[in-house]
Each structure stands twice: as structure tokens, then as C-alpha cells.
Amino acid sequence: MQSIAERSQVLELVQSLSDEQVRYVLNVIQSLPQRVAAPRKCTLRGRFASYANPELRAREKEAWALAAEEKHGLR
């Protein structure tokens, strides 16, 4: 609820500004440093494999190998 109230306050404030003031505020906002997203990590296969953590991939491969051995009675 608070974010809705804050949004309405911002909209009221922006509507009260002149075009020049709006451009100034917009330029200030755009000049602020943007948050850079951390690289994604996952253990998915295929097109997502490039994002996977190598350690997790190695452990996952070991787990799959053990499961295959148990399934086929090799262990």
C-alpha cells in the first residue's frame, strides 16, 4: 500500500513541474549508476550450460554417473 501512495505522490509532483524541470529530473535519474545484474548461475543443460558453475556441473555429472551405475547394476 505504501508503494502505491508513493507512486501517486511522485505522479502529483511530476505533474506540477514544468517541462524544463521534468527534463532536468529525468537527466539526473538517467545519470545515476545502474545496478548491474550478477551473472546467472544454474545447473541446467543445453543452451543454459554456459551459465552453470563448473563445480556444480562436475558434482552433477558425478551424481548422474553414480545413478547410472546403480541403475544398471554396475555398483
N, C-alpha and C positions, 0 to 999 in steps of 0.2 A: 504494500500500500504506500509505503514511504517513497518508493521509486516513482510511482505514478504521480504523487504530489510534487516531487522534484521535477519531473518532466513537464508538468503543467506550469510550474514556476519558470522554468527555462523558456518555454514557449511564450509565456507572457512577456518575459524580459526581452527576448529576441524581437517580438512584435513591436516593442516600444522603442527599439533602436533605429537609427537612420541607416540608410544603405551603406554609407561610409563606415559607420561603426560596425555593422554586420561584417563587412569585408575585413576590417581590422581584426575582429574577434576570430573570424574564420582563418585568417593567416596565422594568428597566434596558435590556434589549435593545431593547424597543419604543421607548424614548425616544432611542436612537441615531439620528443623521441617516441617512436612507436615500439610497442613490445614485440620482440622477435620470438616467434614460436620455437620451442625446442624441437630438435629433430625427432620425428616419430620413431618409436621402437616397438616392434612386435615380433612374434614368432610365427607369423603366417607364411605360407609358401607362395610360390608363383610371383606375381608382379609386386607383392609386398616384401619379398625376401630381402631386398636391398635395405630395408629399414630395420631388419632384425639385428639384435645384439648377437655378435659371434659366439659369446659364451653360452647364451641361451640356446642358440642353434645347435651347438655341439652337444649340450646336455639333452636336447630334444632328440637328436639323432641317436644318441646312446640309448635313450628310453625306447625309441622305436625299434632299434636293433634287438634289445632285450625282449621286447614284447613279441617280435617276430620269431626269435629263438624259442621262446616258451610256447608259442602257438604251434610251431612245427616240431616240438618235442626235442629240440636240439640241446636243451639245457637240463 
